Structures are given as C-alpha cells and as structure tokens.
Amino acid sequence: MKRCLRILINMAVICCLMFSMTLIASAAGMRVSEKDVNFRSGASLDSQVIRTLGLGTAVSVLEHDPAGWSKVSIDGTVGYIRSDFLTIPSGADSVTFRTTDGVNFRTGPSLDAGVIGTIVLGTAVSVLEHDPAGWSKVSSDGTVGYIRSDFLSITGVAAAASEVLKTTDGVNFRAGPSTDSNVITTLNVNTEVEVIGSEGNDWSKVSVDGTVGYIRSDFLSATGRNVELLDWSYVRTILKNGVTIPVIDVRTGITYNIKSFSIGDHADVEPITKADTDTMFNIRGGVWSWAARPVWVTIDNRLIAASLHGMPHAGSTIPDNGMNGHLCLHFLGSTTSSTSASYKADLQNAVQEAWNAR
C-alpha cells in the first residue's frame, strides 16, 4: 500500500509539470510518512525549524508542490514540510482526488467500457481502488465507475496558472462566482481572459485587463469556439441524413463538407464534392488510412467533438465526388463492427482529442 502511495506522489509530480504550476490542495487528511520530519517556517532547508514531527502526524495541506514543499497547518500553526514526507493514511476507505482534465467516467476499466458521463476538470471524486499505471475505481455523486489514473491528482487542479482562454459567447463578467453577483461588464465572444483559479466546477476566476472577477467555466475555451462533447445516443437524434455537415479538421484547421446517408452504430458519411474529397486526402498526406482524425462537426447549429477515419470502403451514394466508398464518423460512445480494440480506442481517443482542443 505504501509503495502505491509513493507512486501516487510521483503521479502528482507529473501533473504538476504538465500544468507548470503549484497545485492547490484540498487534502486535509494527509500524514507524515517518516520519523523526525522538520516542520519549517518557510519552503527551504535554510528556514527555521518550528518543531519536529513524528511518524503518522496528521496535517492539513493548504498548498502542495509534489516536487518540492507543501504548505500545511498543524494545530492552527502554518508552516512547510517536504512533500515527499507526506502520504495518505493506509487505513482510509477512500481518498479524495480531483480530475486534471475533462475525462470519461466509464462502467469498467477499459476504453471499450460504456461511458457513464464526462467529468469536468477539477471534479472531486472518491478513489476506492487505484492502479497508478492503469485505471482507478472511483465514486462520483454516489455512482461507482472507472477513470484513467493519469487523469487524477492528489490535489485539486483547477486551471493552469496564467492560462489564456477565450469566451465562447457573450457572457457576464461578475464580481463573484454566482449569478446573483454584480455584473462588472459583459464580454463579447472571443474575448481573451487570463484564468487564475476556479470556484468549484462551474466558475472560473479570471483577470480581464487587470480586473479580477468570475465567468461561468462553460463559456471559456482555448479557441473561443463553443465545442460540445455529446454522446452518440443524443447526436443520432439531431443528425439528419442528406444534410450538409461542415467539418473542421482540428489539427490543421482546414474545413470541408460531408453528408450522412446512414445512421446506426455510428454515422456513414461521404464528402459532398470532389474538392471535399481532395481536401480530406491532402490533409492525410495523400494516403487513405483507417487512422482516426479529431474533427469538429456542425450539426443542428451545434459544434460537436467527433472523429473520422480515412479509409473509403463499402457502398456510397454520391457518384461524382471522387471517392469510391464511404467513411465512418464517430462521436462519444459510438461503436463499430470491428473487433479491433486498438481501432475502437483510436476512434474514441480522437474524439477526446477534439474535445480537449476546444
């Protein structure tokens, strides 16, 4: 158990480097993992020693840098401890972690398992079982399922320090994290804001031209586009055959159009014109393949994260588009008749990449 907890600390180090920030902790029940650990007045070996702590001393973590020092409170006194001398109690029934990104919450420890829902960045979950190199069994709002362990951190990760995002629509910039708070001003779509923190899952603390306030987190994205991650069970109710579907290739930003002609486990689609076919072919470096690409598609005036492979196959309905066959358009939770687990994972991973790139 202690070895696993050591690995957890190492995982947190990786998360810290990824986000280039000191993580803000919500772990109140950590304990000292060694004998005679110095509790210091500052985050340095040169800082004064307040007292020496014994093995198992409980501390409340206020700030946590897994690669360095943790700011902690002990009996009302605030000071610093080397982070590698802190651990989670081995007798705990569960430990609270937070998600380090938007992540799929699944029915089993596999990319092939059904998606219960999508858990947003910074959500607290109770970890019941943890395999640092694989999957964690967690409880979220009373529902038990699985999350990839590399999307979990001991401490709460809200948003990268000084991360610049854009508004996806006109949105109120408020004095507090509530719709009851005073409106400082209304920001236009594509306004750049500097994210400096968060309040729960719903609000981001941001700076706009030197003024600090709050914006609903679902009105912020890296691109200013309001991209949605929608399950296939819902998308298939708004997707219509024969209707033009504008596509944005996420990796290049290049656009083209397709149409759907069959809706089943996924959508069977075709480029509309030869120019659309040529565009798709050129994006793929002049080679058709089964490799999935992340795309954003517009359906019913909604921009949705999806993936599209690039191997024309089977039947088609448009005779003069320069393609003999059709392609498969996938969304969150869509399936395929292929028995290849890696192919299925590639399709869903590309959907996730499209969502992450918003």
C-alpha positions as CSV (number, residue, x, y, z in Angstrom):
1,M,0.0,0.0,0.0
2,K,2.8,2.4,1.0
3,R,4.5,1.7,-2.3
4,C,1.3,2.6,-4.2
5,L,1.1,5.8,-2.3
6,R,4.6,6.7,-3.2
7,I,3.7,6.1,-6.8
8,L,0.7,8.4,-6.3
9,I,3.0,11.2,-5.2
10,N,5.1,10.7,-8.3
11,M,2.0,10.9,-10.4
12,A,1.2,14.2,-8.8
13,V,4.7,15.4,-9.8
14,I,3.9,14.6,-13.5
15,C,0.6,16.5,-13.2
16,C,2.5,19.5,-11.7
17,L,4.9,19.6,-14.6
18,M,2.2,19.3,-17.1
19,F,0.3,22.3,-15.8
20,S,3.5,24.3,-14.8
21,M,2.1,25.4,-11.6
22,T,1.9,24.7,-7.8
23,L,-1.2,22.8,-7.2
24,I,-3.8,24.0,-4.6
25,A,-4.6,21.2,-2.2
26,S,-7.9,20.0,-0.7
27,A,-6.3,17.1,1.1
28,A,-7.0,17.7,4.8
29,G,-6.2,14.2,6.0
30,M,-2.6,13.5,4.9
31,R,0.0,12.3,7.4
32,V,3.8,12.4,7.9
33,S,5.3,9.3,6.4
34,E,8.7,9.3,8.2
35,K,10.1,9.8,11.7
36,D,11.6,13.1,12.8
37,V,10.4,15.3,9.9
38,N,11.2,19.0,10.3
39,F,8.2,21.4,10.2
40,R,9.7,24.7,9.0
41,S,8.7,28.4,8.8
42,G,9.5,28.5,5.1
43,A,9.9,26.4,2.0
44,S,13.6,25.9,2.3
45,L,16.1,23.8,4.2
46,D,17.5,27.1,5.5
47,S,14.2,28.1,7.1
48,Q,13.8,27.9,10.9
49,V,12.5,24.6,12.3
50,I,9.2,25.2,14.2
51,R,9.2,21.7,15.6
52,T,10.0,18.1,14.6
53,L,7.1,15.8,13.7
54,G,6.7,12.1,14.4
55,L,5.6,9.4,12.0
56,G,1.9,9.5,11.3
57,T,1.3,13.1,12.4
58,A,-1.9,14.4,10.8
59,V,-1.6,17.6,8.8
60,S,-4.0,19.8,6.8
61,V,-2.5,20.6,3.4
62,L,-3.0,24.1,2.2
63,E,-0.7,24.2,-0.9
64,H,1.1,21.3,-2.4
65,D,4.0,21.2,-4.8
66,P,4.7,17.5,-5.3
67,A,8.2,18.2,-6.5
68,G,9.1,20.5,-3.6
69,W,7.4,21.7,-0.4
70,S,3.9,21.6,1.0
71,K,2.3,24.4,3.0
72,V,0.5,22.8,5.9
73,S,-1.4,23.6,9.0
74,I,-0.9,21.7,12.3
75,D,-2.9,22.6,15.3
76,G,-3.5,26.0,13.9
77,T,0.2,26.7,13.1
78,V,1.1,27.1,9.4
79,G,4.4,26.1,8.1
80,Y,6.2,23.9,5.5
81,I,7.1,20.2,5.1
82,R,9.0,18.5,2.3
83,S,6.2,16.9,0.1
84,D,7.9,13.6,-0.2
85,F,7.4,13.1,3.6
86,L,3.6,13.2,3.2
87,T,1.3,10.3,2.4
88,I,-2.3,9.3,2.6
89,P,-3.4,7.1,5.6
90,S,-3.3,3.5,4.6
91,G,-6.5,2.7,6.6
92,A,-8.7,5.2,4.7
93,D,-11.7,3.7,3.0
94,S,-11.3,6.2,0.1
95,V,-9.3,9.2,-0.7
96,T,-10.5,12.4,-2.4
97,F,-8.7,13.1,-5.7
98,R,-9.5,15.6,-8.4
99,T,-9.6,15.3,-12.1
100,T,-6.8,17.0,-14.0
101,D,-8.8,17.4,-17.2
102,G,-12.2,16.6,-18.7
103,V,-12.3,12.8,-18.6
104,N,-14.7,10.0,-19.4
105,F,-16.3,8.2,-16.5
106,R,-16.8,4.6,-17.5
107,T,-18.5,1.4,-16.4
108,G,-15.3,-0.6,-16.5
109,P,-11.5,-0.2,-16.5
110,S,-11.3,-0.1,-20.3
111,L,-11.7,2.3,-23.3
112,D,-14.2,-0.2,-24.6
113,A,-16.4,0.1,-21.5
114,G,-19.5,2.2,-21.6
115,V,-19.4,5.9,-20.8
116,I,-21.5,6.9,-17.8
117,G,-20.7,10.6,-18.4
118,T,-18.0,13.1,-18.8
119,I,-16.4,14.5,-15.6
120,V,-15.1,18.1,-15.9
121,L,-11.7,19.4,-14.9
122,G,-11.2,19.8,-11.1
123,T,-14.1,17.5,-10.0
124,A,-13.6,15.8,-6.7
125,V,-14.0,12.0,-6.7
126,S,-13.6,9.4,-4.0
127,V,-10.9,6.8,-5.1
128,L,-11.8,3.3,-4.0
129,E,-9.1,1.3,-5.8
130,H,-6.1,2.8,-7.6
131,D,-3.7,1.4,-10.2
132,P,-1.3,4.3,-11.0
133,A,-0.4,2.7,-14.3
134,G,-3.9,2.0,-15.4
135,W,-7.4,2.7,-14.0
136,S,-8.9,3.9,-10.8
137,K,-12.3,2.7,-9.4
138,V,-14.0,5.9,-8.1
139,S,-17.3,7.1,-6.7
140,S,-18.7,10.3,-8.1
141,D,-22.0,11.7,-6.7
142,G,-22.8,8.2,-5.4
143,T,-22.1,6.4,-8.8
144,V,-19.2,4.0,-8.9
145,G,-17.2,3.7,-12.1
146,Y,-13.7,4.0,-13.6
147,I,-11.4,6.8,-14.6
148,R,-7.9,6.6,-16.2
149,S,-5.5,7.1,-13.3
150,D,-3.3,9.6,-15.2
151,F,-6.3,12.0,-15.1
152,L,-6.3,12.1,-11.3
153,S,-4.2,14.0,-8.9
154,I,-4.0,14.0,-5.1
155,T,-4.6,17.7,-5.1
156,G,-7.2,19.9,-6.8
157,V,-6.2,21.1,-10.2
158,A,-8.5,23.9,-11.5
159,A,-6.7,25.6,-14.4
160,A,-3.2,26.3,-15.4
161,A,-1.7,29.5,-13.9
162,S,-1.9,32.3,-16.4
163,E,-3.7,30.2,-18.9
164,V,-5.3,32.4,-21.5
165,L,-8.7,31.3,-22.8
166,K,-11.4,32.9,-24.9
167,T,-15.1,33.4,-24.3
168,T,-17.3,31.2,-26.5
169,D,-20.2,33.7,-26.4
170,G,-21.3,37.0,-25.0
171,V,-21.0,36.4,-21.2
172,N,-21.4,38.4,-17.9
173,F,-18.1,39.1,-16.1
174,R,-19.1,39.1,-12.4
175,A,-17.7,40.3,-9.1
176,G,-18.4,36.8,-7.5
177,P,-18.9,33.2,-8.5
178,S,-22.7,33.4,-8.6
179,T,-25.4,34.6,-11.0
180,D,-26.5,36.8,-8.1
181,S,-23.2,38.6,-8.0
182,N,-22.9,42.1,-9.6
183,V,-22.0,42.3,-13.3
184,I,-18.8,44.1,-13.8
185,T,-19.3,44.2,-17.6
186,T,-20.5,41.9,-20.4
187,L,-17.7,40.4,-22.5
188,N,-18.0,39.8,-26.2
189,V,-17.4,36.4,-27.9
190,N,-13.7,35.6,-28.4
191,T,-12.6,38.0,-25.6
192,E,-9.3,36.8,-24.1
193,V,-9.2,36.3,-20.4
194,E,-6.4,35.1,-18.0
195,V,-7.6,32.2,-15.9
196,I,-6.1,32.4,-12.3
197,G,-8.3,30.0,-10.4
198,S,-11.7,28.4,-10.0
199,E,-14.7,28.1,-7.7
200,G,-16.0,24.5,-7.9
201,N,-16.8,23.1,-11.3
202,D,-18.9,25.9,-12.6
203,W,-17.0,29.2,-12.2
204,S,-13.5,30.4,-13.3
205,K,-11.7,33.2,-11.6
206,V,-10.2,35.3,-14.3
207,S,-8.4,38.6,-15.0
208,V,-9.6,40.9,-17.8
209,D,-7.4,43.9,-18.5
210,G,-6.2,43.9,-14.9
211,T,-9.7,43.5,-13.4
212,V,-10.3,40.2,-11.5
213,G,-13.7,38.6,-11.5
214,Y,-15.6,35.5,-12.4
215,I,-17.0,33.8,-15.5
216,R,-19.0,30.6,-15.9
217,S,-16.5,28.0,-16.9
218,D,-18.6,26.6,-19.7
219,F,-18.2,29.9,-21.6
220,L,-14.5,29.5,-21.9
221,S,-12.3,27.6,-24.3
222,A,-8.9,27.7,-25.9
223,T,-10.3,28.6,-29.3
224,G,-13.3,30.7,-28.4
225,R,-15.5,28.0,-30.0
226,N,-18.3,26.5,-28.1
227,V,-17.4,22.8,-28.7
228,E,-19.7,20.2,-27.1
229,L,-18.9,16.6,-26.1
230,L,-22.2,14.9,-26.8
231,D,-22.9,11.2,-26.6
232,W,-23.8,9.3,-29.8
233,S,-27.1,8.3,-28.2
234,Y,-28.1,12.0,-28.4
235,V,-26.3,13.1,-31.5
236,R,-28.2,10.5,-33.6
237,T,-31.4,12.2,-32.6
238,I,-30.3,15.5,-34.2
239,L,-28.3,14.2,-37.1
240,K,-30.2,14.1,-40.4
241,N,-29.3,12.1,-43.5
242,G,-28.6,14.2,-46.6
243,V,-27.9,17.4,-44.7
244,T,-24.6,19.2,-45.2
245,I,-22.2,18.7,-42.2
246,P,-19.4,21.3,-42.1
247,V,-16.2,19.8,-40.8
248,I,-13.1,21.4,-39.2
249,D,-10.0,19.2,-39.1
250,V,-8.8,20.0,-35.5
251,R,-5.1,19.5,-36.2
252,T,-4.9,21.8,-39.3
253,G,-8.0,24.0,-39.1
254,I,-8.8,23.1,-42.7
255,T,-12.6,22.8,-43.5
256,Y,-14.6,20.7,-45.8
257,N,-18.2,19.3,-46.1
258,I,-19.7,15.9,-45.8
259,K,-23.2,14.3,-45.8
260,S,-24.5,11.4,-43.8
261,F,-26.5,8.7,-45.6
262,S,-26.8,6.0,-42.8
263,I,-27.2,6.3,-39.0
264,G,-26.5,3.2,-37.0
265,D,-23.7,2.4,-34.5
266,H,-22.1,5.5,-36.0
267,A,-22.7,7.7,-39.0
268,D,-21.8,6.6,-42.5
269,V,-20.7,9.8,-44.4
270,E,-19.3,11.0,-47.7
271,P,-17.5,14.1,-48.9
272,I,-20.0,16.1,-51.0
273,T,-17.8,17.2,-53.9
274,K,-14.5,16.1,-55.4
275,A,-13.0,19.2,-53.9
276,D,-14.0,18.0,-50.4
277,T,-12.5,14.6,-51.2
278,D,-9.3,16.2,-52.4
279,T,-9.1,18.3,-49.2
280,M,-9.5,15.2,-47.0
281,F,-6.9,13.3,-49.0
282,N,-4.4,16.1,-48.8
283,I,-4.9,16.6,-45.0
284,R,-3.9,12.9,-44.7
285,G,-0.7,13.4,-46.6
286,G,-2.0,11.8,-49.8
287,V,-2.7,8.5,-48.2
288,W,-6.0,6.9,-47.2
289,S,-5.9,5.0,-43.9
290,W,-8.0,3.8,-41.0
291,A,-6.3,6.2,-38.6
292,A,-8.8,8.5,-36.9
293,R,-8.5,12.3,-37.0
294,P,-10.1,14.6,-34.5
295,V,-12.7,16.9,-36.0
296,W,-15.4,19.4,-35.1
297,V,-18.6,19.0,-36.9
298,T,-21.6,21.3,-37.0
299,I,-24.9,19.6,-36.6
300,D,-28.2,21.4,-35.8
301,N,-26.1,24.6,-35.3
302,R,-24.0,22.9,-32.6
303,L,-20.3,22.4,-32.8
304,I,-19.6,18.8,-31.6
305,A,-16.3,16.9,-31.0
306,A,-16.0,13.9,-33.2
307,S,-13.6,11.7,-35.1
308,L,-13.3,10.5,-38.7
309,H,-11.2,7.7,-40.2
310,G,-9.9,8.0,-43.7
311,M,-10.4,4.7,-45.5
312,P,-13.1,4.6,-48.2
313,H,-15.0,1.3,-48.0
314,A,-18.2,-0.4,-48.9
315,G,-21.1,1.5,-50.5
316,S,-21.7,5.1,-51.4
317,T,-24.5,7.3,-52.7
318,I,-22.7,10.3,-54.3
319,P,-21.3,9.1,-57.7
320,D,-19.2,12.2,-58.7
321,N,-17.3,13.1,-55.5
322,G,-14.1,11.3,-56.5
323,M,-14.4,8.7,-53.8
324,N,-15.4,5.0,-54.2
325,G,-17.0,4.2,-50.9
326,H,-17.8,6.0,-47.6
327,L,-16.2,6.9,-44.3
328,C,-17.3,6.5,-40.7
329,L,-18.0,9.5,-38.4
330,H,-17.8,8.7,-34.7
331,F,-18.9,10.5,-31.5
332,L,-18.5,9.9,-27.8
333,G,-19.8,6.4,-27.1
334,S,-20.4,5.4,-30.8
335,T,-19.4,1.8,-31.7
336,T,-18.2,-0.1,-34.7
337,S,-18.5,-3.7,-36.0
338,S,-14.7,-4.0,-36.0
339,T,-13.3,-6.4,-33.4
340,S,-10.0,-4.5,-33.1
341,A,-9.7,-2.9,-29.6
342,S,-7.0,-0.6,-30.8
343,Y,-9.1,0.7,-33.7
344,K,-12.0,1.4,-31.3
345,A,-9.7,3.1,-28.9
346,D,-8.2,5.2,-31.7
347,L,-11.6,6.5,-32.7
348,Q,-12.6,7.4,-29.1
349,N,-9.2,8.9,-28.3
350,A,-9.6,11.2,-31.4
351,V,-13.0,12.3,-30.1
352,Q,-11.3,13.1,-26.8
353,E,-8.6,15.0,-28.6
354,A,-11.2,17.1,-30.4
355,W,-12.8,17.9,-27.1
356,N,-9.5,18.8,-25.4
357,A,-8.6,21.1,-28.3
358,R,-11.6,23.3,-27.9
